Amino acid sequence: MSFDGQPRRTSAAIRSFKLWFGGIFLTIGLVGLLVASVLYLVLAVSLGMGDLTWAFIGAPLVIGVAFTALGGTYVWLGLRERRAAQRLLLSGTTTEATVTAIEMTATRVNHRRLWHVLYTYEDMYGVVHTGESGYLSAEEAQSYRLGETVFVRYDPTSPATSAWLGREEWPEQG
């Protein structure tokens, strides 16, 4: 809890989990590929070890490719989510949403489970859509109650796309 009795907001690092997690794996993968490249240049080109070279570069090469692919995927997903949220914050329509579930995710950071809040909202045509908050700390997620009214921003041209604002309403852009 914060000094004013409100739950502490989830840190930006937790909200950007996919980006930093992917960045770590991407870095490890690139280092593995660099090590494999240096070993290849030293063993095959400089020392002329031929077929025996693959015995030494196999592990760093496989690790490099696997970690680079996994990390790159997470970074791409994280950047895509961040860009979509920024676009909605700048040009989306703010509306009220209703909390429908508060759930623990399978993701852990420092041995603590991350949570998310599921919600429903109506677009300007009265069509109901669902969304989720993204990763939240247990303290912040559990401060919400089923049926509570929260705020989200959605894209009027694609109303199923929304961004979580929580309890704070952002001023209309426009």
Sequence and secondary structure as in RCSB ss.txt:
>XXXX:A:sequence
MSFDGQPRRTSAAIRSFKLWFGGIFLTIGLVGLLVASVLYLVLAVSLGMGDLTWAFIGAPLVIGVAFTALGGTYV
WLGLRERRAAQRLLLSGTTTEATVTAIEMTATRVNHRRLWHVLYTYEDMYGVVHTGESGYLSAEEAQSYRLGETV
FVRYDPTSPATSAWLGREEWPEQG
>XXXX:A:secstr
  TTSS     HHHHTHHHHHHHHHHHHHHHHHHHHHHHHIIIIIIS  GGGHHHHHHHHHHHHHHHHHHHHHHH
HHHHHHHHHHHHHHHH EEEEEEEEEEEEEEEEETTEEEEEEEEEEE TTS EEEEE   B HHHHTTS TT EE
EEEEETTEEEEEEEEET       
